[in-house]
Amino acid sequence: QVQVAESGGGLMQPGGSLRLSCTVSGTIASIYVMCWYRKAPGNERELVATITSSKLTNYAASVKGRFTISRDNSKVDLQMNNLKSEDTAVYYCYATVVRPTPTNYWGQGTQVTVSS
C-alpha cells in the first residue's frame, strides 16, 4: 500500500505565505514525479508545479515567481509566497510511484484560503 499525506493548508491574508508538505509512504521502489494540483470551486483542476526525480521543476504561469516546489526523496513541499485571492483552492499532492510498475497516487487534499 502507498499513502500520500498533505499538510500545511490554512487561511492567510493576501500577500502572505504558506508552505504545503506532502509525504509518500509505503512499499515504494522509487518516485518518478511529484506534483501539486489545485481545484477551486467552478474551475477545472490545475497543475500548479512539478518536480522530477532529478529535481527538474515546472510551474503554471499563474504561480511562477511566487511558488517554489522542492523535494527530498519521498517528501515534496510547495512554498507559496505573495498569495493572492485567486490562489484559494484545495491543493492536491500527486506522485507517480514505481512499485515496480509506475502507478499514480493522489492525496486527500488540503484547503488553502487567501482572504482578508
Secondary structure, DSSP 8 states (H G I E B T S, - for coil): -EEEEEE--EEE-TT--EEEEEEEEES-SEEEEEEEEEE-TTS--EEEEEEETT--EEE-TTTTTTEEEEEETTEEEEEE-S--GGG-EEEEEEEEEESSSEEEEE---EEEEE--
